Amino acid sequence: MLKNVAAVLLDGVHPFELGVVCEVFGLDRSDEGLPVYDFAIASAEGPTLDTHVPGFTVSTPHGLDRLDEADLVVVPAGDTYAVRDYPPELLDALCRAVERGARVLSVCSGVFVLGAAGLLDGRRCAVHWHHAEALARQYPRAIVEPDVLYVDEDPVITSAGTAAGIDACLHLVRKEHGPEVANAIARRMVVPPHRDGGQAQFIERPLPRSRYDTVGEVLVWMQQHLDEEVTVEQLAARAHMSPRTFARRFQQETGTTPYRWILRQRVLLAQELLEATDETMDAIAGRAGFGNAAALRHQFVRSLGTTPQAYRRTFRGPRAA
């Protein structure tokens, strides 16, 4: 179980990306019944670090030894991370963490630190599209996926830009503690509870501000009618668009197709029902829009690599089985 988290910093760290990690793992939300992590910020280059914002420094009493007890080590983004050298002691500490069973997670350009440690060799990885070519050039053994939000190659998790870092952190919370915990943290942060890692980054797809999020109302309707079978033509009619325009706009604004979006939302709803209710598999399948238990099982295994029954046992214990 994820309990101990350390964010490791270098000179030039980006405060916003560091803030993402602190917001997900560093706040005490025990009054809401949410997990409390033993969270610390560690430095790889002395007790006081410069950020990429002039006059903004970060101080911490923790050095690299703090990483030795962490279940998760997070490397936020930093200025010049794509072109600088890293302390060998930091790279060794990251490798030791993975070897003893801990996870490492990078936000944006923090992935270059993982590459220098050899942790990307033979693994798929995500990075902000701006750095994709440089990452592939510097670490040719890495399998760079430049269009996705994040990649989970457990125990190495990599993410693209700032918002994708939030997605990756919440993905890990969901993986460790289930959808209710991840959704509760997302609500506090006022961010979407889940975006698939395979969704596309928003690269060179400018939309006029007045036309942005034109499928937003349809998304709300889809979320409220997951138990209904709908077609692209029906959704397009609700959005007052042609099916072709709707499909294109949906891809632009969500990074995925209507079918993949609604399928993922149905799986998420099934997860929540498996955790929070004693309903039968057929009842859950009906409420989540899968129709029957066999279809639910098929899509659940395909999406999560486990069966609904096994998932319920994991998150609710033997009693629920």
Summary of the structure (lengths in Angstrom):
residues: 321
radius of gyration: 20.8
end to end distance: 21.0
largest distance: 59.5
contacts: 1039
relative contact order: 0.09
helix: 50%
strand: 15%
